């Protein structure tokens, strides 16, 4: 079954230190449609920028700086979506005192479209997590946690579909196995499901049944584990599944200057990107789609 639009070109960049990159538009068909994806991961309750004397990230990050960058790119391209790959909570006193309320209210102000669940979202327990979601006017998405008969049932979606300029963008989420990371009593009733099996089912539904032109996975599985080569991660997920165009990753706090390109189960290319932690970077992926051109190219823009 043919898609209405085909990926023609992808440009990508990580916005380091929240500076603005120069983008090259060589060989792009300007009759194509452009969809911009902005993303963060593992922000860990970092509302304020780092202090000027911080040895690693002086003046880095902060909600105000992120807001300026996000607003700039939305003005340049109204066809923009904003996502997070989990671990919104835990890391500063904001979470200890307000239990996630501040983080979710600010993300709502920034115009996030969706986030997946990280392991630290469960630090105050599944019931308090469920209660905190009332502060988010964006979706939480997870496909491989069975949440039936838990406080999160009917509050977390398996996927979302965004219709932008006649382009369908399907987004689903994957969470890491919580056993060993989170105390069992904090996520009672939650059942972890095999990400590969779930992914192949969900992506088939998104691509074939819903005719999505782009399929994105919000993953909190981690990019890779060098000492535990068989442990589920984004690299394994990309290789053993199909129908994913982009994996937006989290959990391992991996700083990537450009996305990694992986060949999937049927020989097609999948992009994986992750932008470190603490909100000091924002990822930016531009998809160019045409109903005339079926070629697909990948560029990286170094900031």
Secondary structure as GFF3:
##gff-version 3
##sequence-region A 1 303
A	DSSP	beta_strand	6	16	.	.	.	ID=ss1
A	DSSP	beta_strand	33	40	.	.	.	ID=ss2
A	DSSP	alpha_helix	63	76	.	.	.	ID=ss3
A	DSSP	beta_strand	80	84	.	.	.	ID=ss4
A	DSSP	alpha_helix	93	98	.	.	.	ID=ss5
A	DSSP	alpha_helix	101	110	.	.	.	ID=ss6
A	DSSP	beta_strand	114	116	.	.	.	ID=ss7
A	DSSP	three_ten_helix	119	122	.	.	.	ID=ss8
A	DSSP	alpha_helix	126	132	.	.	.	ID=ss9
A	DSSP	three_ten_helix	133	135	.	.	.	ID=ss10
A	DSSP	beta_strand	139	141	.	.	.	ID=ss11
A	DSSP	beta_strand	145	146	.	.	.	ID=ss12
A	DSSP	beta_strand	159	164	.	.	.	ID=ss13
A	DSSP	beta_strand	167	174	.	.	.	ID=ss14
A	DSSP	three_ten_helix	184	186	.	.	.	ID=ss15
A	DSSP	beta_strand	191	192	.	.	.	ID=ss16
A	DSSP	alpha_helix	195	204	.	.	.	ID=ss17
A	DSSP	pi_helix	205	209	.	.	.	ID=ss18
A	DSSP	beta_strand	214	219	.	.	.	ID=ss19
A	DSSP	alpha_helix	234	239	.	.	.	ID=ss20
A	DSSP	beta_strand	246	248	.	.	.	ID=ss21
A	DSSP	beta_strand	260	263	.	.	.	ID=ss22
A	DSSP	beta_strand	269	273	.	.	.	ID=ss23
A	DSSP	beta_strand	281	290	.	.	.	ID=ss24
###
